[in-house]
């Protein structure tokens, strides 16, 4: 079993937009860790682009950290990506979004996409 960050929505665009909340959360955590601080974090509202919010180095590091994140719309057929390298037989998704309705939608779409994986 593996735990995978995931944000799913009706479209790739909507999922990517919601995923920026999780990226901002990881960015804040990473910055605090590098400075030796331990702060409480809250999910920020999604943004159209992370450009300007992170440095190129931070972007590269977070992209590596979130490489196996599942982000996409119904047409993407994305959940199996995480299983390719790990050979996991069970997935647990963590869908952190700013708005609860987006989180519920994400889990609903993920449920639909993974129904035929078993």
matplotlib code that plots the C-alpha trace (Angstrom):
import matplotlib.pyplot as plt

x = [0.0, 1.2, -0.2, -0.4, -1.2, -4.1, -6.5, -9.0, -11.8, -14.0, -11.1, -7.3, -7.5, -9.8, -7.6, -4.4, -6.0, -7.1, -3.7, -2.0, -3.4, -1.4, 1.6, 1.4, 1.1, 4.2, 6.1, 5.3, 6.3, 9.5, 10.5, 9.9, 11.9, 14.9, 14.8, 14.5, 10.9, 7.9, 4.7, 1.1, -0.1, -3.4, -4.5, -4.4, -6.9, -6.0, -4.2, -4.0, -0.3, 2.5, 4.8, 6.1, 5.2, 8.3, 11.9, 13.1, 14.9, 11.9, 9.8, 12.3, 12.4, 8.6, 8.1, 10.5, 8.7, 5.3, 6.4, 3.9, 1.0, -2.1, -3.5, -6.0, -9.5, -11.8, -10.4, -6.8, -7.0, -4.2, -4.4, -2.4, 0.7, 1.8, 1.5, 3.8, 7.1, 6.0, 4.0, 1.7, -1.6, -3.4, -3.5, -4.5, -5.2, -4.6, -6.6, -5.8, -7.8, -8.7, -12.4, -14.3, -16.5, -13.4, -12.1, -15.3, -15.4, -11.8, -12.5, -15.7, -13.8, -10.9, -13.4, -14.9, -11.4, -10.2, -13.3, -12.0, -8.4, -9.2]
y = [0.0, 3.5, 6.9, 9.3, 13.1, 13.4, 16.0, 14.9, 17.0, 17.1, 18.4, 18.5, 22.3, 22.2, 19.6, 21.5, 24.7, 23.0, 21.3, 24.7, 24.8, 21.6, 23.0, 26.1, 24.0, 21.9, 25.1, 26.7, 23.6, 23.2, 26.8, 26.5, 23.2, 24.9, 27.7, 25.4, 26.6, 24.5, 26.5, 25.7, 25.8, 26.4, 25.6, 28.7, 29.4, 28.0, 30.3, 30.4, 29.9, 29.2, 31.4, 34.2, 32.2, 30.0, 30.2, 27.9, 25.9, 25.5, 24.5, 21.9, 20.4, 20.4, 18.8, 16.0, 15.6, 15.5, 13.5, 10.7, 13.0, 12.1, 15.3, 15.3, 15.1, 12.2, 11.7, 11.3, 7.8, 8.8, 6.7, 3.7, 6.0, 5.6, 1.8, 1.4, 1.9, 0.6, -2.5, -1.5, -3.4, -0.8, 3.0, 5.5, 9.0, 12.3, 15.1, 18.4, 21.2, 24.6, 24.1, 21.2, 20.8, 20.4, 17.8, 15.8, 16.1, 14.9, 11.8, 11.1, 11.4, 9.3, 6.6, 6.5, 6.3, 3.5, 1.4, -0.8, -1.2, -4.0]
z = [0.0, -0.8, 0.1, -2.8, -2.9, -5.3, -6.7, -9.3, -10.9, -14.0, -16.1, -16.0, -15.7, -12.6, -10.9, -11.6, -10.3, -7.0, -6.7, -6.3, -2.7, -1.9, -3.6, -1.5, 1.6, 0.8, -0.2, 3.2, 5.0, 3.1, 3.7, 7.4, 7.5, 5.8, 8.3, 11.3, 12.2, 12.8, 12.1, 11.7, 8.2, 6.5, 3.0, 0.8, -1.9, -5.3, -7.7, -11.5, -11.4, -8.9, -10.9, -8.7, -5.5, -5.7, -6.8, -9.7, -7.1, -4.9, -7.9, -8.9, -5.4, -5.0, -8.4, -7.4, -4.0, -5.6, -8.7, -8.0, -7.1, -9.0, -10.6, -13.4, -14.8, -15.5, -19.0, -17.7, -16.4, -14.0, -10.8, -12.1, -12.7, -9.0, -9.2, -12.2, -10.3, -6.9, -7.8, -5.0, -4.8, -2.8, -3.0, -0.3, -1.6, 0.3, -1.3, 0.4, -1.2, 0.2, -0.2, 1.2, -1.8, -4.0, -1.7, -1.8, -5.6, -5.8, -3.8, -5.8, -9.1, -7.7, -6.7, -10.2, -11.8, -9.5, -9.5, -12.3, -10.9, -8.6]

ax = plt.figure().add_subplot(projection="3d")
ax.plot(x, y, z, "-o")
ax.set_aspect("equal")
plt.show()
